[in-house]
């Protein structure tokens, strides 16, 4: 996606990677990674959303390139990682939250990093929390945005009809590929469509699934974002991976990430939670629950924003957080 002028003034200047490669993660998975910024700087790993969203060059720009060693990677099945989930034959059984947590830890060890900052938004916040609760000793800070923990009521709000109260016109487009008799269980219905090997079935379904999300993640409509996200190959991978994770509840116990935070799993890890007041995708209730469970973290509510990290208020809060931690 291109970066709006106001956002361009908030983020750091464009930079190019100084190194790229693939992590051989096992299970036939090749996970793409890149490094940019200062090779001797503070390590930070960027966790993209979705799951299945992939990284983009502008994601490097949340970090001071003189202070940070910036690591981006495309999670299994998306972006430049292979096998790509846009192929109906691609196997997703090796693509779970805990496979990604293991990939993160393997990446850290391969890079010889003792501790790193973990930065993630939306699904990236889920993965960041799962990783930090599994490996708290290697996380220097957490910078999180648009908190999502895959609790059942979070999934039902956005994918089973709750958010239709705000977007009835867009919800009709999301409903369209699904037979009326299956609309009481939309995630399951979409799973059937997205795993159909016929492109005439899975491509329109993937585009409808992805269009629903792309159309609702910003406070104001962003047609350019919608067009970019619904391109057939990226939409198919995005929708298939998201649906796969949501069907299985992220392989998490119900309420696991909030409950474990409340039990002290993040104790001593400093952090910042950035949340858009009008986030219709991951409403503020989850960010607030995490804030109450994790008192070490600063809570920042952005009153004029939705879900997207590209919204100026959210981007400014994220850059302020990474600047704050740059020298620590």
CORJO-V669479 format. One record per run of one state. SS is the DSSP state (~ for helix, > for strand, _ for the rest). FROM is the first residue (numbers start at 1). TO is the last residue. If there is no record, write none. Layout:
BEGIN
ss->[SS	SS]
from->[FROM	FROM]
to->[TO	TO]
END
This chain:
BEGIN
ss->[_	~	_	>	_	>	_	>	_	~	_	>	_	>	_	~	_	>	_	~	_	~	>	_	~	_	~	_	~	_	~	_	~	_	~	_	~	_	~	_	~	_	~	_	>	_	~	_	>	_	~	_]
from->[1	5	11	19	27	29	38	42	48	57	63	68	74	82	83	97	111	116	122	123	135	136	139	146	152	160	162	166	168	176	180	183	186	195	199	217	223	230	232	248	249	252	256	263	270	277	284	294	297	303	312	326]
to->[4	10	18	26	28	37	41	47	56	62	67	73	81	82	96	110	115	121	122	134	135	138	145	151	159	161	165	167	175	179	182	185	194	198	216	222	229	231	247	248	251	255	262	269	276	283	293	296	302	311	325	328]
END
